[in-house]
Amino acid sequence: MAQLAPPESPPPVALDDDDGRINRLRLRLFQWWCTLITVIVTAWLITLGPIPGIIGVVTAKHILVAIFVMGIGVDSSREAEV
């Protein structure tokens, strides 16, 4: 009884112990908002006439492809090396 073992230390608690799931969620939500804003702005430009509509569709195509490429992780190998 004279030598009792100390109590077990509490489990370590970290704020980012979810293996990056919250970061993936933030990325997906950011992609959804950017896509929604792009589509709404494009639809608004189409209502202004044919020339602004064509410019809006061409620009939206590039923006949506960039959002898609960001989502599939084309640059993930570069991030892993750093």
Jmol script that loads the backbone (N, CA, C; Angstrom):
load data "model"
ATOM      1  N   MET A   1       0.810  -1.174   0.000  1.00  0.00           N
ATOM      2  CA  MET A   1       0.000   0.000   0.000  1.00  0.00           C
ATOM      3  C   MET A   1       0.863   1.250   0.000  1.00  0.00           C
ATOM      4  N   ALA A   2       2.080   1.130   0.387  1.00  0.00           N
ATOM      5  CA  ALA A   2       2.946   2.280   0.465  1.00  0.00           C
ATOM      6  C   ALA A   2       3.336   2.791  -0.911  1.00  0.00           C
ATOM      7  N   GLN A   3       3.309   1.912  -1.935  1.00  0.00           N
ATOM      8  CA  GLN A   3       3.716   2.337  -3.276  1.00  0.00           C
ATOM      9  C   GLN A   3       2.548   2.141  -4.244  1.00  0.00           C
ATOM     10  N   LEU A   4       1.730   3.115  -4.370  1.00  0.00           N
ATOM     11  CA  LEU A   4       0.609   3.069  -5.311  1.00  0.00           C
ATOM     12  C   LEU A   4       1.069   3.587  -6.666  1.00  0.00           C
ATOM     13  N   ALA A   5       0.552   3.017  -7.704  1.00  0.00           N
ATOM     14  CA  ALA A   5       0.870   3.473  -9.058  1.00  0.00           C
ATOM     15  C   ALA A   5       0.157   4.790  -9.330  1.00  0.00           C
ATOM     16  N   PRO A   6       0.805   5.669 -10.038  1.00  0.00           N
ATOM     17  CA  PRO A   6       0.138   6.937 -10.363  1.00  0.00           C
ATOM     18  C   PRO A   6      -1.026   6.686 -11.320  1.00  0.00           C
ATOM     19  N   PRO A   7      -2.002   7.554 -11.329  1.00  0.00           N
ATOM     20  CA  PRO A   7      -3.134   7.358 -12.242  1.00  0.00           C
ATOM     21  C   PRO A   7      -2.681   7.503 -13.698  1.00  0.00           C
ATOM     22  N   GLU A   8      -3.429   6.883 -14.582  1.00  0.00           N
ATOM     23  CA  GLU A   8      -3.118   6.973 -16.015  1.00  0.00           C
ATOM     24  C   GLU A   8      -3.320   8.408 -16.477  1.00  0.00           C
ATOM     25  N   SER A   9      -2.450   8.816 -17.356  1.00  0.00           N
ATOM     26  CA  SER A   9      -2.593  10.172 -17.892  1.00  0.00           C
ATOM     27  C   SER A   9      -3.786  10.217 -18.838  1.00  0.00           C
ATOM     28  N   PRO A  10      -4.449  11.355 -18.922  1.00  0.00           N
ATOM     29  CA  PRO A  10      -5.623  11.460 -19.796  1.00  0.00           C
ATOM     30  C   PRO A  10      -5.209  11.342 -21.260  1.00  0.00           C
ATOM     31  N   PRO A  11      -6.135  10.937 -22.116  1.00  0.00           N
ATOM     32  CA  PRO A  11      -5.793  10.812 -23.535  1.00  0.00           C
ATOM     33  C   PRO A  11      -5.478  12.178 -24.130  1.00  0.00           C
ATOM     34  N   PRO A  12      -4.546  12.224 -25.066  1.00  0.00           N
ATOM     35  CA  PRO A  12      -4.224  13.513 -25.682  1.00  0.00           C
ATOM     36  C   PRO A  12      -5.398  14.020 -26.522  1.00  0.00           C
ATOM     37  N   VAL A  13      -5.674  15.278 -26.393  1.00  0.00           N
ATOM     38  CA  VAL A  13      -6.765  15.898 -27.131  1.00  0.00           C
ATOM     39  C   VAL A  13      -6.152  16.907 -28.084  1.00  0.00           C
ATOM     40  N   ALA A  14      -6.508  16.781 -29.328  1.00  0.00           N
ATOM     41  CA  ALA A  14      -6.004  17.708 -30.335  1.00  0.00           C
ATOM     42  C   ALA A  14      -7.190  18.283 -31.103  1.00  0.00           C
ATOM     43  N   LEU A  15      -7.004  19.461 -31.623  1.00  0.00           N
ATOM     44  CA  LEU A  15      -8.076  20.103 -32.371  1.00  0.00           C
ATOM     45  C   LEU A  15      -8.197  19.560 -33.787  1.00  0.00           C
ATOM     46  N   ASP A  16      -7.113  19.041 -34.328  1.00  0.00           N
ATOM     47  CA  ASP A  16      -7.128  18.560 -35.708  1.00  0.00           C
ATOM     48  C   ASP A  16      -6.807  17.074 -35.736  1.00  0.00           C
ATOM     49  N   ASP A  17      -7.572  16.271 -35.011  1.00  0.00           N
ATOM     50  CA  ASP A  17      -7.308  14.842 -34.973  1.00  0.00           C
ATOM     51  C   ASP A  17      -8.272  14.053 -35.844  1.00  0.00           C
ATOM     52  N   ASP A  18      -8.871  14.685 -36.832  1.00  0.00           N
ATOM     53  CA  ASP A  18      -9.853  14.003 -37.672  1.00  0.00           C
ATOM     54  C   ASP A  18      -9.297  13.596 -39.034  1.00  0.00           C
ATOM     55  N   ASP A  19      -8.002  13.517 -39.178  1.00  0.00           N
ATOM     56  CA  ASP A  19      -7.344  13.072 -40.416  1.00  0.00           C
ATOM     57  C   ASP A  19      -7.693  13.949 -41.616  1.00  0.00           C
ATOM     58  N   GLY A  20      -7.930  15.217 -41.409  1.00  0.00           N
ATOM     59  CA  GLY A  20      -8.178  16.134 -42.509  1.00  0.00           C
ATOM     60  C   GLY A  20      -9.598  16.137 -43.027  1.00  0.00           C
ATOM     61  N   ARG A  21     -10.510  15.476 -42.351  1.00  0.00           N
ATOM     62  CA  ARG A  21     -11.887  15.443 -42.846  1.00  0.00           C
ATOM     63  C   ARG A  21     -12.525  16.818 -42.848  1.00  0.00           C
ATOM     64  N   ILE A  22     -12.224  17.626 -41.840  1.00  0.00           N
ATOM     65  CA  ILE A  22     -12.821  18.966 -41.791  1.00  0.00           C
ATOM     66  C   ILE A  22     -12.258  19.835 -42.910  1.00  0.00           C
ATOM     67  N   ASN A  23     -10.996  19.629 -43.266  1.00  0.00           N
ATOM     68  CA  ASN A  23     -10.420  20.398 -44.366  1.00  0.00           C
ATOM     69  C   ASN A  23     -11.041  20.002 -45.698  1.00  0.00           C
ATOM     70  N   ARG A  24     -11.323  18.708 -45.877  1.00  0.00           N
ATOM     71  CA  ARG A  24     -11.993  18.273 -47.108  1.00  0.00           C
ATOM     72  C   ARG A  24     -13.405  18.835 -47.168  1.00  0.00           C
ATOM     73  N   LEU A  25     -14.079  18.876 -46.025  1.00  0.00           N
ATOM     74  CA  LEU A  25     -15.426  19.446 -45.992  1.00  0.00           C
ATOM     75  C   LEU A  25     -15.394  20.925 -46.355  1.00  0.00           C
ATOM     76  N   ARG A  26     -14.436  21.659 -45.798  1.00  0.00           N
ATOM     77  CA  ARG A  26     -14.317  23.084 -46.125  1.00  0.00           C
ATOM     78  C   ARG A  26     -14.038  23.293 -47.609  1.00  0.00           C
ATOM     79  N   LEU A  27     -13.190  22.435 -48.191  1.00  0.00           N
ATOM     80  CA  LEU A  27     -12.891  22.539 -49.623  1.00  0.00           C
ATOM     81  C   LEU A  27     -14.140  22.285 -50.450  1.00  0.00           C
ATOM     82  N   ARG A  28     -14.896  21.247 -50.096  1.00  0.00           N
ATOM     83  CA  ARG A  28     -16.115  20.939 -50.851  1.00  0.00           C
ATOM     84  C   ARG A  28     -17.145  22.062 -50.737  1.00  0.00           C
ATOM     85  N   LEU A  29     -17.298  22.605 -49.532  1.00  0.00           N
ATOM     86  CA  LEU A  29     -18.240  23.716 -49.374  1.00  0.00           C
ATOM     87  C   LEU A  29     -17.788  24.941 -50.154  1.00  0.00           C
ATOM     88  N   PHE A  30     -16.491  25.205 -50.157  1.00  0.00           N
ATOM     89  CA  PHE A  30     -15.956  26.319 -50.938  1.00  0.00           C
ATOM     90  C   PHE A  30     -16.213  26.100 -52.429  1.00  0.00           C
ATOM     91  N   GLN A  31     -16.044  24.870 -52.892  1.00  0.00           N
ATOM     92  CA  GLN A  31     -16.311  24.568 -54.301  1.00  0.00           C
ATOM     93  C   GLN A  31     -17.784  24.758 -54.639  1.00  0.00           C
ATOM     94  N   TRP A  32     -18.676  24.311 -53.761  1.00  0.00           N
ATOM     95  CA  TRP A  32     -20.096  24.487 -54.015  1.00  0.00           C
ATOM     96  C   TRP A  32     -20.476  25.963 -54.093  1.00  0.00           C
ATOM     97  N   TRP A  33     -19.961  26.765 -53.178  1.00  0.00           N
ATOM     98  CA  TRP A  33     -20.286  28.197 -53.197  1.00  0.00           C
ATOM     99  C   TRP A  33     -19.736  28.866 -54.451  1.00  0.00           C
ATOM    100  N   CYS A  34     -18.517  28.547 -54.818  1.00  0.00           N
ATOM    101  CA  CYS A  34     -17.939  29.144 -56.033  1.00  0.00           C
ATOM    102  C   CYS A  34     -18.721  28.727 -57.273  1.00  0.00           C
ATOM    103  N   THR A  35     -19.126  27.471 -57.322  1.00  0.00           N
ATOM    104  CA  THR A  35     -19.914  27.001 -58.460  1.00  0.00           C
ATOM    105  C   THR A  35     -21.263  27.699 -58.514  1.00  0.00           C
ATOM    106  N   LEU A  36     -21.914  27.808 -57.380  1.00  0.00           N
ATOM    107  CA  LEU A  36     -23.221  28.461 -57.331  1.00  0.00           C
ATOM    108  C   LEU A  36     -23.133  29.924 -57.752  1.00  0.00           C
ATOM    109  N   ILE A  37     -22.156  30.629 -57.244  1.00  0.00           N
ATOM    110  CA  ILE A  37     -21.979  32.039 -57.598  1.00  0.00           C
ATOM    111  C   ILE A  37     -21.673  32.187 -59.084  1.00  0.00           C
ATOM    112  N   THR A  38     -20.832  31.296 -59.621  1.00  0.00           N
ATOM    113  CA  THR A  38     -20.489  31.355 -61.043  1.00  0.00           C
ATOM    114  C   THR A  38     -21.722  31.138 -61.912  1.00  0.00           C
ATOM    115  N   VAL A  39     -22.537  30.157 -61.567  1.00  0.00           N
ATOM    116  CA  VAL A  39     -23.741  29.878 -62.362  1.00  0.00           C
ATOM    117  C   VAL A  39     -24.734  31.024 -62.265  1.00  0.00           C
ATOM    118  N   ILE A  40     -24.918  31.592 -61.086  1.00  0.00           N
ATOM    119  CA  ILE A  40     -25.867  32.701 -60.933  1.00  0.00           C
ATOM    120  C   ILE A  40     -25.402  33.934 -61.709  1.00  0.00           C
ATOM    121  N   VAL A  41     -24.122  34.253 -61.618  1.00  0.00           N
ATOM    122  CA  VAL A  41     -23.601  35.416 -62.358  1.00  0.00           C
ATOM    123  C   VAL A  41     -23.709  35.184 -63.856  1.00  0.00           C
ATOM    124  N   THR A  42     -23.444  33.959 -64.306  1.00  0.00           N
ATOM    125  CA  THR A  42     -23.560  33.644 -65.737  1.00  0.00           C
ATOM    126  C   THR A  42     -25.004  33.786 -66.201  1.00  0.00           C
ATOM    127  N   ALA A  43     -25.940  33.280 -65.417  1.00  0.00           N
ATOM    128  CA  ALA A  43     -27.356  33.413 -65.790  1.00  0.00           C
ATOM    129  C   ALA A  43     -27.771  34.875 -65.846  1.00  0.00           C
ATOM    130  N   TRP A  44     -27.269  35.674 -64.930  1.00  0.00           N
ATOM    131  CA  TRP A  44     -27.587  37.100 -64.952  1.00  0.00           C
ATOM    132  C   TRP A  44     -27.009  37.767 -66.200  1.00  0.00           C
ATOM    133  N   LEU A  45     -25.774  37.402 -66.554  1.00  0.00           N
ATOM    134  CA  LEU A  45     -25.172  37.988 -67.757  1.00  0.00           C
ATOM    135  C   LEU A  45     -25.925  37.574 -69.021  1.00  0.00           C
ATOM    136  N   ILE A  46     -26.477  36.381 -69.042  1.00  0.00           N
ATOM    137  CA  ILE A  46     -27.248  35.941 -70.210  1.00  0.00           C
ATOM    138  C   ILE A  46     -28.500  36.797 -70.379  1.00  0.00           C
ATOM    139  N   THR A  47     -29.068  37.254 -69.268  1.00  0.00           N
ATOM    140  CA  THR A  47     -30.273  38.089 -69.375  1.00  0.00           C
ATOM    141  C   THR A  47     -29.964  39.476 -69.927  1.00  0.00           C
ATOM    142  N   LEU A  48     -28.698  39.885 -69.900  1.00  0.00           N
ATOM    143  CA  LEU A  48     -28.340  41.220 -70.390  1.00  0.00           C
ATOM    144  C   LEU A  48     -28.235  41.295 -71.917  1.00  0.00           C
ATOM    145  N   GLY A  49     -28.148  40.158 -72.578  1.00  0.00           N
ATOM    146  CA  GLY A  49     -28.057  40.154 -74.026  1.00  0.00           C
ATOM    147  C   GLY A  49     -27.095  39.094 -74.513  1.00  0.00           C
ATOM    148  N   PRO A  50     -26.966  38.981 -75.843  1.00  0.00           N
ATOM    149  CA  PRO A  50     -26.142  37.897 -76.395  1.00  0.00           C
ATOM    150  C   PRO A  50     -24.633  38.072 -76.171  1.00  0.00           C
ATOM    151  N   ILE A  51     -24.129  39.275 -76.312  1.00  0.00           N
ATOM    152  CA  ILE A  51     -22.679  39.479 -76.161  1.00  0.00           C
ATOM    153  C   ILE A  51     -22.240  39.268 -74.709  1.00  0.00           C
ATOM    154  N   PRO A  52     -22.886  39.912 -73.721  1.00  0.00           N
ATOM    155  CA  PRO A  52     -22.498  39.608 -72.340  1.00  0.00           C
ATOM    156  C   PRO A  52     -22.741  38.147 -71.973  1.00  0.00           C
ATOM    157  N   GLY A  53     -23.775  37.542 -72.547  1.00  0.00           N
ATOM    158  CA  GLY A  53     -24.060  36.136 -72.281  1.00  0.00           C
ATOM    159  C   GLY A  53     -22.960  35.222 -72.785  1.00  0.00           C
ATOM    160  N   ILE A  54     -22.479  35.478 -73.994  1.00  0.00           N
ATOM    161  CA  ILE A  54     -21.397  34.660 -74.556  1.00  0.00           C
ATOM    162  C   ILE A  54     -20.125  34.833 -73.736  1.00  0.00           C
ATOM    163  N   ILE A  55     -19.812  36.065 -73.389  1.00  0.00           N
ATOM    164  CA  ILE A  55     -18.612  36.314 -72.569  1.00  0.00           C
ATOM    165  C   ILE A  55     -18.760  35.634 -71.206  1.00  0.00           C
ATOM    166  N   GLY A  56     -19.957  35.689 -70.638  1.00  0.00           N
ATOM    167  CA  GLY A  56     -20.191  35.049 -69.352  1.00  0.00           C
ATOM    168  C   GLY A  56     -20.066  33.535 -69.401  1.00  0.00           C
ATOM    169  N   VAL A  57     -20.592  32.924 -70.463  1.00  0.00           N
ATOM    170  CA  VAL A  57     -20.510  31.467 -70.590  1.00  0.00           C
ATOM    171  C   VAL A  57     -19.065  31.023 -70.794  1.00  0.00           C
ATOM    172  N   VAL A  58     -18.324  31.744 -71.613  1.00  0.00           N
ATOM    173  CA  VAL A  58     -16.929  31.382 -71.847  1.00  0.00           C
ATOM    174  C   VAL A  58     -16.109  31.531 -70.565  1.00  0.00           C
ATOM    175  N   THR A  59     -16.348  32.605 -69.847  1.00  0.00           N
ATOM    176  CA  THR A  59     -15.626  32.810 -68.588  1.00  0.00           C
ATOM    177  C   THR A  59     -16.042  31.765 -67.548  1.00  0.00           C
ATOM    178  N   ALA A  60     -17.329  31.469 -67.482  1.00  0.00           N
ATOM    179  CA  ALA A  60     -17.818  30.480 -66.518  1.00  0.00           C
ATOM    180  C   ALA A  60     -17.237  29.108 -66.795  1.00  0.00           C
ATOM    181  N   LYS A  61     -17.062  28.772 -68.066  1.00  0.00           N
ATOM    182  CA  LYS A  61     -16.474  27.482 -68.409  1.00  0.00           C
ATOM    183  C   LYS A  61     -15.085  27.358 -67.811  1.00  0.00           C
ATOM    184  N   HIS A  62     -14.292  28.395 -67.941  1.00  0.00           N
ATOM    185  CA  HIS A  62     -12.931  28.361 -67.401  1.00  0.00           C
ATOM    186  C   HIS A  62     -12.937  28.293 -65.869  1.00  0.00           C
ATOM    187  N   ILE A  63     -13.817  29.038 -65.251  1.00  0.00           N
ATOM    188  CA  ILE A  63     -13.888  29.030 -63.789  1.00  0.00           C
ATOM    189  C   ILE A  63     -14.334  27.663 -63.280  1.00  0.00           C
ATOM    190  N   LEU A  64     -15.346  27.063 -63.919  1.00  0.00           N
ATOM    191  CA  LEU A  64     -15.839  25.766 -63.471  1.00  0.00           C
ATOM    192  C   LEU A  64     -14.812  24.661 -63.685  1.00  0.00           C
ATOM    193  N   VAL A  65     -14.058  24.732 -64.763  1.00  0.00           N
ATOM    194  CA  VAL A  65     -12.985  23.748 -64.968  1.00  0.00           C
ATOM    195  C   VAL A  65     -11.913  23.912 -63.894  1.00  0.00           C
ATOM    196  N   ALA A  66     -11.587  25.137 -63.537  1.00  0.00           N
ATOM    197  CA  ALA A  66     -10.590  25.367 -62.479  1.00  0.00           C
ATOM    198  C   ALA A  66     -11.085  24.823 -61.136  1.00  0.00           C
ATOM    199  N   ILE A  67     -12.368  24.997 -60.831  1.00  0.00           N
ATOM    200  CA  ILE A  67     -12.930  24.454 -59.599  1.00  0.00           C
ATOM    201  C   ILE A  67     -12.870  22.934 -59.621  1.00  0.00           C
ATOM    202  N   PHE A  68     -13.188  22.329 -60.759  1.00  0.00           N
ATOM    203  CA  PHE A  68     -13.132  20.871 -60.885  1.00  0.00           C
ATOM    204  C   PHE A  68     -11.714  20.338 -60.708  1.00  0.00           C
ATOM    205  N   VAL A  69     -10.759  20.987 -61.356  1.00  0.00           N
ATOM    206  CA  VAL A  69      -9.364  20.550 -61.257  1.00  0.00           C
ATOM    207  C   VAL A  69      -8.864  20.685 -59.823  1.00  0.00           C
ATOM    208  N   MET A  70      -9.280  21.739 -59.139  1.00  0.00           N
ATOM    209  CA  MET A  70      -8.901  21.906 -57.738  1.00  0.00           C
ATOM    210  C   MET A  70      -9.486  20.775 -56.904  1.00  0.00           C
ATOM    211  N   GLY A  71     -10.691  20.330 -57.226  1.00  0.00           N
ATOM    212  CA  GLY A  71     -11.353  19.294 -56.452  1.00  0.00           C
ATOM    213  C   GLY A  71     -10.783  17.909 -56.657  1.00  0.00           C
ATOM    214  N   ILE A  72     -10.288  17.599 -57.860  1.00  0.00           N
ATOM    215  CA  ILE A  72      -9.750  16.262 -58.091  1.00  0.00           C
ATOM    216  C   ILE A  72      -8.323  16.135 -57.600  1.00  0.00           C
ATOM    217  N   GLY A  73      -7.716  17.225 -57.199  1.00  0.00           N
ATOM    218  CA  GLY A  73      -6.402  17.157 -56.570  1.00  0.00           C
ATOM    219  C   GLY A  73      -5.247  17.020 -57.525  1.00  0.00           C
ATOM    220  N   VAL A  74      -5.237  17.779 -58.576  1.00  0.00           N
ATOM    221  CA  VAL A  74      -4.148  17.709 -59.538  1.00  0.00           C
ATOM    222  C   VAL A  74      -2.833  18.103 -58.894  1.00  0.00           C
ATOM    223  N   ASP A  75      -2.851  19.047 -57.978  1.00  0.00           N
ATOM    224  CA  ASP A  75      -1.622  19.509 -57.347  1.00  0.00           C
ATOM    225  C   ASP A  75      -1.325  18.798 -56.031  1.00  0.00           C
ATOM    226  N   SER A  76      -1.998  17.685 -55.745  1.00  0.00           N
ATOM    227  CA  SER A  76      -1.781  17.000 -54.476  1.00  0.00           C
ATOM    228  C   SER A  76      -0.382  16.379 -54.383  1.00  0.00           C
ATOM    229  N   SER A  77       0.187  15.965 -55.503  1.00  0.00           N
ATOM    230  CA  SER A  77       1.535  15.397 -55.452  1.00  0.00           C
ATOM    231  C   SER A  77       2.556  16.457 -55.077  1.00  0.00           C
ATOM    232  N   ARG A  78       2.359  17.681 -55.552  1.00  0.00           N
ATOM    233  CA  ARG A  78       3.259  18.760 -55.183  1.00  0.00           C
ATOM    234  C   ARG A  78       3.152  19.118 -53.712  1.00  0.00           C
ATOM    235  N   GLU A  79       1.948  19.090 -53.176  1.00  0.00           N
ATOM    236  CA  GLU A  79       1.747  19.389 -51.771  1.00  0.00           C
ATOM    237  C   GLU A  79       2.366  18.302 -50.895  1.00  0.00           C
ATOM    238  N   ALA A  80       2.333  17.047 -51.351  1.00  0.00           N
ATOM    239  CA  ALA A  80       2.881  15.946 -50.571  1.00  0.00           C
ATOM    240  C   ALA A  80       4.408  16.029 -50.503  1.00  0.00           C
ATOM    241  N   GLU A  81       5.036  16.556 -51.557  1.00  0.00           N
ATOM    242  CA  GLU A  81       6.498  16.648 -51.579  1.00  0.00           C
ATOM    243  C   GLU A  81       7.002  17.741 -50.653  1.00  0.00           C
ATOM    244  N   VAL A  82       6.220  18.808 -50.499  1.00  0.00           N
ATOM    245  CA  VAL A  82       6.651  19.949 -49.698  1.00  0.00           C
ATOM    246  C   VAL A  82       6.565  19.676 -48.233  1.00  0.00           C
TER     247      VAL A  82
END
end "model"
wireframe off; spacefill off
backbone 0.3
color backbone group
